[in-house]
Amino acid sequence: MTYRAPVKDIAFALKVVGFDAVAEAHGGVDQDLTDAVIEGAGQLAEGVLAPLNRVGDQVGARMENGRAIAPPGFKDAYRQFAQGGWTGLIADEAWGGQALPKALSLAVFETFHSANMGFSLCPTLSEGAMEALSAHGSEELKTLYLPKIVSGEWPATMNLTEPQAGTDLGLVRTQATPDGEGGYRLTGEKIFITWGDHDLSDNIVHLVLARLPDAPAGVKGISLFVAPAVKANGERNALRAGSLEHKLGIHASPTCVMLFEGAQAQLVGQLGQGLAHMFTMMNAARLNVGMQGVGIAERAYQRALAYARDRRQSRSVWTGEAPAPIFDHPDIRRRLMLTKAKIEAARMICLGCAVAADLGHRGDAAAALRAEMLTPIAKAWSTELGVEAASEGVQIHGGMGFIEETGAAQHYRDARIAPIYEGTNAIQALDLAGRKLGMADGAGMKALCAEIAGGLARFDPALHEALRSGVAALETATAWMIERRGTADGMAGAWPYLMLAGDVVGGWMLARAAAADPERLGLARLYADYVLAAAPARLAAVRSGAGLLETWRG
């Protein structure tokens, strides 16, 4: 099955979520440029990245003579990617970037994630590193690293996790010892480091969380450092990949155990502020991972749809044809149509978040708050969809979906990591229910609900009741969660609360899409019947509390 980048759907989604306002504020970003960027990305995804997806899965990354080696074809593909300027879409022109809006970059990265998720992780991390260094690095560090990262010559990584420190980064033990010359020496072990070592480039820039010997315990003692794999004098730094993780999916991506053995490094930002500095990169990564969920869902959907149109079995209840394409069986068509609706909803949630972030960066405080609220929803709701869509794809293939040769199983295996990394989806829920609802007494979510409720008249009447009921459930749940923020009941309700918010915002996005294009009304109505109709049940789960959990002992 050949991947086709959904360039028209992506361009349409950008319009629905208000990208025109970003383009106008940005200057120089007109419709012709937007279309050209999306279409160019689609061509690269279809022609270069997608053909390598299967070999990346089957052959995978490997260790050879102490170095990680990417799958066949990946080095040349990365060269084309970098030479095309795709790494530096959002970077400042001063560093060789194109200074395009985040929303446009996120839109085109959907096609890269769809075409080859294992490959796309490498430039995704570089984009996050650019944001972190731009925000917190000294002019010296910016001058040294940003031009190389932006050009794609030196891809970047993010080194957080250690064997004993996953979600709780306050437990990080990697040590940074002053070297007496204004720099530091890093010693420690990091695990699960995506593209931590490879042969795509001559150098790799590592952003690393570590603590000084006399630093206080916990997160206040963590600082952020930058360490290149190859030093300025051409010598290799004292860091290396100790091994590669053996993973369920994304086999093309070398996920490394990284060993820092007195590696030379420099401080990024302020001592003790490492976690705050790293979260600049982490927040960018979370939104990108949300779009990974959209991308893998789209790829799995395309494969399942093609199979359903080709596979013939039994009689069509509509045409009487026998044997008929299984696409003509109501359950198969329902699965595909609902998946399509959810993909469009998730795409617009992610792009809507990026549009809000772009406007927020230009001084719109309400938009900045909207981006804060939508980020955990975009990451968690969209990556849950990625797994669901890939699972539906296997199911639609039937027994053939369980066979590796059809390719459906790879999407399922690849999709499963996205709800886990860059902060598990449970962490996203706690972030939404805790820190984000704690901002101005939940003003961001209240404003979002008010906007949805106040705009129902512009939508098709068939959607009114479902949206009205959905937003009412979200408003009630929001008030309940604000009252219980930080309590066991609030934490227990965080996950169903996030999913309820995603369901309602997704339904709102689909209603907006149907208002712009009536041909999409069917998708919005099916979503309303199957997803928004369940909002009262989500509300009940939110309010169920933690009492039953407290006494249960397994």
N, C-alpha and C positions, 0 to 999 in steps of 0.2 A: 504494500500500500504506500503510495507517494504522499508525503506531507505537502499541503498547500497552505501557505500563510494567509490567515483571514484578514487581509489588509483592509477590505471594505468594512468589515465588522469593527475592526480596531479604530479606523478613522471615524466611523459613526459614533462609537462609544465616546471618543474624545469630545465630539460635538455635544453629545447629550450631557456630559458632566461639566460643561462650561469651559473647555480649553480655549475658546475664542478670547475670553477675558485675559487669560494668561498670555496668549500670543500677542494681544494688543499691548499689554503692559510690558512685555519683553522687548518688543521692537525688532523688526527684521524677520520675524517668524510669521510668514503668511501661509495661506492655504497651499500654494504651490510647493513651498519648502517642506511643509508638514507632510504632504502626500509623497513627495520625493524621498524623504527620509524613511517613511514607513514602507514604501515599495522597495527601496534599496535594501532595507533590512530583510524584507520578505524574500528577495532574490538570493541573498547570502544564506539565509536559513534553509531555503529549499534546495539550492544548488550545491552548497558546500558543507553545511553542518548536518543536515538530515541524513545524507548518504553514509555518514560516519557513525550514526547512532548505534547501529547493530554491531559493528565491529568493536566499538567502544565497550559495549556490554559483553560481548563474547570473549574478546581478548583481554580487555581491561588494562589498567596500569600495572606495572611490575617493577620490582627492584632488580637492578643490574649493577654489579660492582659498587654497591653502596649508594647508588643514585636511583631516584624514581624515574621511570620512562613512561611517557604517554603512549596510548594506543597508536597503531599505524594511521597515518594521515592527519593526525591532530596537529603536529608541528607546522605543517604547511597551511592547514586551516587557520591556525592562530596567526600566522604571518599575514594571511589575507585579511583576517579580522582587524589586526592592528593597523595595517597599511590603509585600510578603508576608513580609519578614524573612529571606529565604533567604541573604542575604550574611552575616548575623551569627549563624549557627547555633552556632558553637563559641566565639564571642567572650564575654568576661566581661560579666556584667550591668552592671558599673560603667560600661561604654562603650556600653550599649544592646543588647548581645548576649543570646543565649538560654542560653549556657553549657551547651550540649548536648555529649555525648561525640563525639569525633572519628569513631568508628566509625559513628554514626548519620548524621552529616553526609556522610561518604564514601559511605554507602549511598544516600542520596537523590541525591547528585551523579551517581551512575551514570545515573539517568534523564535528567538534564540533558545529560550527554555523549552519550547515545544519541539524544536528540531533536534536538540541535543542537550539535554539537561546537564549531563556530566561535564560537557565542554563549557557551558555557559556559566558555571559556578566560578570559573577562573576570572573572567573579566568583571563579574558581579562584585567579587571581593575587591578588585582594584578600584572600582567606583566608590565603594565605601571608604577605602583608605584615602582616596583623594579628599573626600569630605572631611575626614578626621584631621588630616594634616593641614588642610586649608583653614579649618576652624581653630586649631590649637597649636600647630607647629610654628617654630620660629622662622624668620625670614631665611635664615641659613638652611634649615631643614627643607623648607618649601623649594628653595632654589636648587638644592641638591637632588631631591627626590621627585617632586611633582612633574617636571618635564618628562622624566623617564617613565613614570607610571602612566601619565596621560597618553604618551605615545604608544604605550603597550610594550615598550622595550623591557621594562622591569615590572612584571605583575606583582601584586601585593597579597598578603595573607593577614589573617586575624588569629592571634594565639591567645586564647583565654583558658580553655578547659584543661584541667589536670586530673590525674586519676582520682584524687580525693575532692576535687573542686569542680563541680559542674554548674548547676544553677546557683549554688552558694559560692560566689567568687571571693567572698571574704576569706575563704580557706586556701587561697592561692599561696604556694610556697616558693615559686621561682624567685631567686634572689638576684638583686641588682647591687653590685658592689662598686662604689666609686673607684675609678682607676687613677685618680690623682692628676689627671690631665683634662678634666672637664667632662669626661665620658663615664661609661659604666661597663661592667662585665656581667653578663647574664649567665646564670647557672640554674638549670632545672629541666623538668620534663613537661611537655605539653602533648595532649592527645586530641584526636579527631580534628587535625588541622587540614582543612580542605586545600588541595593543591599546594601543600606545604613544601613539596619538592617536585621537580619535573625538568624536562629537557626542552620546553617550549621557548625558553629564553636563556640569556647568559647570566641573568641575575634575578633575584627575588627579594622583595622588600617585606620584612616581617614586622608587624606591629604586635608588641608583646606586653602583657600585663605581668608585673613583677613588683617585689617590695624590697626596700632597703633593709639592711640588717637590723637597724634600730627603729624601723617603722612600727607604728602601733598595730595591734591585731585588728582583724576585720577589714572592711572595705576602705576605711580611712587611711590604711597603710599601703594601699595599692597605687602604683604609678604606671604610666604608659611610656614605653620605649620603642624605638625603631632600630632594627638591626638588619643590615643587608646580608645576603648570603655570600656576596663577594665584596670585599672592602675596596676602598678607593685606590689602593695600591695594586689591585689585581689579585691579591691573595684571598683564598677562601676563608671566611669567618669561621669561628669555632662553634658551628652549629650544623646539624645534619638530621636527616630522616633516619631514625633507628629502625623503622619498619613501616609497612603499609597495613592498614586495617582490612580485614576480610569482611565484606559488607553484603547486606541483602540486595542492594541495588547501587545505582550510579557507579558502576564498576570502572567507568572510564576516568573518573576523578580520583587521583591519588590522595587518599585520606591518610595523613601521616602521623606517626608518633615522632614528635620533634624533640631533639636533645640539644640543649644549649649548654656548652661546656666551656664557659668563660668567654662567650661571644661578645665582641665589641658592640656597644649600643650607645644611643643618645636619648636623652629625656625628651619626651613630647609634652609640652604644656607644663603644668605645675606638679610638684611632688604631692602625692596624696590625692590627686584628682584623676587618677588613671581610669577609674570606672566611669566617671562622668564624661571624660574625654572619649573613651571607647564607645560610649553609648551614642555618640554622634555617628559612628560607623555602624553600630548595632541597629539603630533605628532605621537607617538607610537599608541595611540588610533585611530587616523584618518586612518592609514593604516590598522589596525585591523578591523575597521568598513567597509572599502572598501571590505575586505575579507568576512565580514558578508553579504554584498550585493551579492557576488559570491555564498556564501553558501546557502542563502535563495533562490536565483535563481535556483541553482542546485536542491534543494529539490522540488521546485514547478515544475520544468521541469520533474523530474523523475515521480512525481505523474501524471502530465498531459500526459506524454508519455504512462504510464501504462494504463491510462483510455482510451486513443485514440486507443490503441491496443485491448482493451476489448470491448468497446462500438460499437455496430453494428447498422448501419443506412444507407439507400439508397444504390445505386449501385456504385461499384468501376469503375472509368473511365479507369483504367489500366487493370484490370483482368476481369471485367464484373461480378464479384461476387456480390450477393445481398441476404440479407443485408450484407454489407461489414464493416469491422472495419473503424471507421472514420479516422483512420490513412491513409487510402487510398484515402481520399479527398484532392485535391491539396492545398486548403487553410489551412487545418489543418496541413498538412505536412510542408508547408512553415513556418507557425508559429513556429512549433517545431524545424525545422532545423535552422531557423534564431536565435531562442533563444539559441540553442546549440552553434552556432557560437559565439554569443555575450558572452556567459558564458566562453568559452575557451579564448576569447580575454581578458575579464576582469580578469580572473585568471592569465593570463600571464602579464598583466599590473601590478597587485598587486605584484606578485612574482618577476617581473623584478625590481620593485621599491625596494623590500626588498634585492635583490641581490646587487643592486647599493648601498644601505645603508650599507650592510655588507662590501663591498669593500671600501666604504668611511671611515668606522670606522678603516680600516687598512691603511689609509693614502692616498688613491687614491682620489685626489681632484676633478677630472672630474666625478668620480662615485658619490661622495658626492653631487655635483651639480645636477647630473642626478636624484638622489633620491629626492632632494628638488623640482625639477620640476614635478616629477611624483606623489608625495604624494597627492596634491590636486586633480589631475586627477584620481588617484586610488580611493580616497575616494568618490568623487562625481559621476564620470562616472559609477562606479561599483554599487553604491547604487541606482542610477536611474535605472540601469538594474534590480536590485533586485525587485523593484516595478513593472517594466514593465513585467518581467518574471512571477511574481506572478499574475499579472492581466491577462496575456495571459493564464495562467493555469486555472483561473476561466472561461475565455471565452471558452477554449477548452472543459471544462466540461459542458458548456451550463448551463441550469437551475440548474443542479446538483451542479455546482460550487458555486451557491449562497446559497446552503444549507450547514449548518455547518457540517453535518455528513460526508461529503466526505473529509473534511480536507483542501480543496483548499482555502477556505476563510481564514483560520488561517494564511497561508503563506502570503496572501495579507495584512492582518492586522499587522502581525509581521514585514513585510518588510518596512512598511510605516515610521517607526521611523528613519531608518538608514540615509535617506537624511537630517534629522533634527539635530540629536545630534552630539556632538563633533565638532561643527561648521557647520551651515547649508551649503548646497551645494552652495548657493549664496556666502557665505563667502569664500568657497574654490575657487570659480571663481575669486573673488576679490584678494585673496591671490596670485593666479597664475598670474593674469594680473598686479598686483601691485608689491608686494614684490619680487616675484620670477623672473618676467621679469626685475625687477630692479637690479638683481644681474649681474654684469659685462655686462650691456647693453644687457640682454637677451641671453648671451652666451650659457646657458644650453639648451634652446629651439632651438637655431640656430644649435648647434652641433647635437642635436637629428634629426632635419630635414635633415642636411647634411648626417648623417649616413643612414637615410632611402633612400634618393635620390641616394646616391652613391652605394647602394647595390642592386638596382633593377635587375641587370643582373642575380643574383643568383636565382631569383624567376621564377615561371612558367609564360610564356608569356601572359597567359590569365589574369594575375593580373597586368601587367605592367602599362597599361593606367590608371586604376583606382587608383593605388598607386601614379603614377606620378602626376595625377590631384589632388589627395588628399593632397600630401605633398606640391605641389605648392600653393594650397589654404592656407595651414597652414603657409607657409613661408610669403605669402602676408599679412595674418592676423597678424602674429607676428610683422612684420615691422610696420603695421598700429597701433597696440596696443602699441608698444614701444613709438611711437611718441606722443601718446595721454594718456600715463600713468598718472593717477591721475586726469584726466579731466572727465567731465560728459560723454563725448562720449566714453572714455575708460571704464568707469564703466558700461555703458549701454551695451557695447560689450563684457563684461567679461564672461557672461554666455554662449553665443553661441561660444565664443572663446574656453572655456574649453571643451565644447562638441565636437567641431571640433577637438581639440587636441586628445581627447579620441577616437574619430572615426578613426583618421588617425593612431595613435599608435596601436589601436586595430587591424586595417587592416594589419599593418606591422607585428604584432605578429602572426597573422594567416598565413601570407605569409611565415614567418620563420617556423611555424609548418608544413605547407604543403611541404616546402623544405626538412624537416626532415622525413616526413611521407606522401607520395603522396596520401594516402587514405583520408587525410584531405583536399585535394584540393577543393572538392565540398563545404565544409563549407566556405573556404576562398573566393571562387567565388561568392557564394550567398551573403556573407557579402559585397563583392565589389559591387555587383549589387544593393543592397538595402541600404547600409550605406555609403560606400565611394562615390557612385554616387551622393550623396546629399551634398558633400563637397562644391561645388560652392554656394549652397543655404545657407549653414552655413556661408560662407565668406560674402555673401550679408547681412546677419543678423548682423554679427560683425561690418560691416561698415555702418550700418544704422544710428548709432549715437543716441543722446539723444534728438534731436530737437522736435520730435513728442511727446515725453514723458513730456517735460518741460511745454508745454502749455495745456496738458490734465488735466481735473479736475474731471473726473469720472462722 
